[in-house]
């Protein structure tokens, strides 16, 4: 996140350096979800509130346009299902994005804790870092499909202009013709494209952020298990070497090492609870609306067939 403006929060590693951030995480900025810095000015906070309000207005415009389009074509069930699919996706992403915006302060603290206590650095444990990187690749590659969606959001209006038509990325209708005059069409086009980026941004970034946190947390637990087995093995070996002599020092060293293992385990459990608090609602929304979307797409496939 070193390339972000200074008004955005930039997490740091324990050594004070910026962590390597995948480009997918910049999708948070598209929907204005990334936390702001702690020391921003009042003017910057006002600008952020204005941007959030404008984003909500753009998304509400698309939702209302899609609602009117479905109402005007109730006799065509295939068209209704076709519009209902992006309609549900937009509702889902609005709920998830504004939940992040509402909890940005706690999200900022959560990110700080992750990079300071959980994140496994390459220089610290190259083997584990490489293992986590390989496990993270499927999530990264899957997000490339969303880039195609972004391209269509730009391609549709451009192809319309080539054909002397004024199109927008979403199937919206209103009681008036929003394509004339030209300035009105430009406003609706900008709002539609903004909505498209605000939808795709969290889809790309949140999946990668969640996967990265789970994988690094799992890596920390595996290190904890390795260290626990190590101190147990060393204690047994030292206990056998004593052969009836003073074993108090061996027991004390094992106890101190075990206390350190327990302390680290408590820290990991606390972060896992913070992870659950951050993502419980958003994962529930994603699962619920994804199931509904799957039913709509299945019905659309059946009706088209």
N, C-alpha and C positions, 0 to 999 in steps of 0.2 A: 504493500500500500504506500510505498514511498513516492509514487507518482500522484497521489491524491493531493488536492489543495490543502492548505494548512488548517482550514476550518473543519476538516473531517478527522475523526479519530484514527491514529496510526498506532497499532499495537507494537510492543517492543518485546524482544527476547530478554532473558535474564542478563545477558552481556550488554544490553543497551542498544543492540542493532535491530534493524527492521527485519522481520522474517520474510522468507521468500513467499510471495503471494501468487497463486495461480490467477490467470486472467479471468477465469470464470467468476471469481468473487467480486469483480468489478460490476457484475450485474446488479448488486445491491444498490449501486448509485443510480441505475436507470429508474428505479422506483422510489428513490429518495429514502431508502431503508437503512443505509449505513450510518452508524452513530456519529454524532458531531463531537468535536473536541470539547474538552471540559472548559477551556478558557476562551470560547468564542464571544464575540461582542453581541450586544443586544440587537444591533442592526442585522447581523447575520442570522440570529434566531427569527427575526421578523421575516427575513427573506425565505428562510426555510418553511415557515408557516404558510407563506404565500404560495410557494412552490407546491406544498402538500395540498393546499386548497385547490389550486389550478389542476393538479393531477386528479383529484377527486371529481372535479367538474368534468374533466375530459372523459373519465371512465363512466361517470353517470350519464353523460351524453350518449355514449355508445350503448350502455345498458337500455336507456329509454328508447333509442332508435331501434334496437333489436327487439324490444318488447312490442313496439308498434308494428314492426315488420311481421312478427309472429301473429299478432292480433288481426292484421289485415289479410293474412293468408291461412286462416284456420282450416279452410277446406283442403289445402294442400299439405297433408301430414308430412310428406317427405321434406318439403321446404321448412316446415316448422322444426323438424328434428335437426335439419342442417344448421339452422340458426341457433337452436337450443344448445348445441355442442359448444361453440365459442362463448355463448351466454353463460353457461355453467362454469367454464374455465375462467372467465373474467370475474365472476362472483367469488370463486375459490381464491384466486390470486389477490383480489381486493381484501378479503378477510385475512389472508396470511400476511399481506404486505402491511396493512394498517395495524395488525397485531404487533408486528416488528416495530413499526413507528411508535406505537403507544408504549412499548417496553424498551425503547432504545437505550435508556440509561442503564437498565439492568443488563441489556444485551452487551453494552460496552464493557461493563464490569466482567461479564462472563467471558468475553473475548480476551480481556487482559489476563484473567486467571488461566485461560487455556494456553496462551503463548508463554506464560511465565512458569507454569507448573506441570503442564501435560504435554505440550508439543515436544516431540523427539527430534532433536537437531541432527543433521547429517554428521557434523564434526564430533558429536558426542557418542553416537552409536550408528556407524555407517550401515551395518548389516540390517538392523531393525528399521532404519529409515528407508532403505531400499525395499525391504519387504512391504512396508506400509505404502510406499509409492506404487509398487506393482498392484497391490490390492485396490488402490484408488483409481487405477487406470480405467476400468469399465465405466465408472461414474463420469469421469472426465470425457470419455469418448461419446457417451450417450448424449451429452449436452450439445454436441456438434449438430444434432438434428434440429435443435431449436434455432440455430443460426439460419437454417433454410427458411424457417418461419419468418424471421426478421427480413430476409431477402424478399419474400413475397409481399410483406407489408409495403416495401418500397417499389417492388416491381409492378404491383397492381395499378397504382395511380399513373406510373410512367407509361405502362402499356395502354392505359385509357387515353392519355394525352396523345399518344401516337395515332390512336384510332379516332381521335377527335371526340372522346368521351371523358366525362368527369366522374371518376370512380374513387372510392375509398376502400381501405382494406377490410372493413367489416360490412356485413349486409344490414344496413340501417335504412329506415324510412321515417319520414316525418309528415305532418299535415301540410307542410310547405316544401317547396323545392329548394333544397340546400345547395344545389349546384350552381344556382344563379342568384345574384351576380357573382362575378369572379372573386371578389374579396371574401364573400361569405363561404364559398367553396374552399378557399385556401384555409380559412379558420377551421372549418370542419375537418379538412384533411390533416392539418397539423395536430388537432386534438385526437384524431384517430390513430395517427402514427405514434404519437406520444403514449397513447393507451397501449398500443402494441408493444412498445419497448418496456413499458411498466409491467406488462404481463410476462414477457419472456425473461426479463431481468431476474426476478426471484426464482423462476423455474430453473435457470442455469445456476445461480449462485447458491441458493439455499441447499439444494441437493449435495453440492460439492462441500459446502461448509459442514453440513451434518455428517456426511461420510468421513470427512477428514477428522472431525472431533471423535467420532466413534472409533476409528482405526487407531488414532494416537492413544486414546484412553485404553483400548484393548492392549496396545503395545506396552503401556505402563503397567497394566495388570500382569502381563506375561513376565515383565522384568521383576515384578514383585514376587511372583511365584518362583522364578529362578533364584532370587536372593534368599527366599525362605528355604528352599531345598538346599542351598549352599550352606547356610548357617547350621541347618540341621545335620547335614553330612559332616561338617567340620566339628560340630559339638560331639557327635558320636565317635569320630576318630580320636579327638583329644581325650574323651572319656575313657576309651579303651587303652590309650597310652599311659594314663595315670596308674592303672592297675592297683587300686587300693590306696594310693597316695591322696594328697589334698585335692579334692575336686571342686572346692568352693569357687575358685577362680574361673574354672571352666563354666560352671553354672551361671556365674555373674556375667561373663562375656556373652553367653547365649541369651540371658535375660535382656541385656542392653540391646543386643542386636534384634531380638524379638520385639522389644518396645519400639525400635525404629521402624520395623516392618509394619507394626500396628498403626503407628502414626501416619505412615505413608498411605496405608490402606484407608484410613479415615479421610485423608485429603482427597483420595480418588473417589471415595463414596460421596463426599460432599460435592465434588464437581459433577458426578453422575446425577445427583439430585438437581443441581442447577441446570444441567442439560435437559433433564426431564421437564423442569418448570418452563424452560424456554420453548420447547418444541411440542409439548403435549397437545395444546390446542391446535397448532398448525398441522400437526400430523393427523389429528382427528378430522379436521376440515378436509385435508387432502384425501384421506381414505373415504370419507362419506361422499364427497362430491365426485370422486373418481369412480366410485361404485355406481352412482347415478348416471354419470357420463357414459360408463360402459353399457348400461341398459339402453340409453338413448341411441348410442351408436349401433348396438345390436338390433334395435327396433328399426333404425334407419336402413341397415343392411337388409333386413328381412323385407321391408316395404319396397325397396328399390328392386330387389330380386323378383 
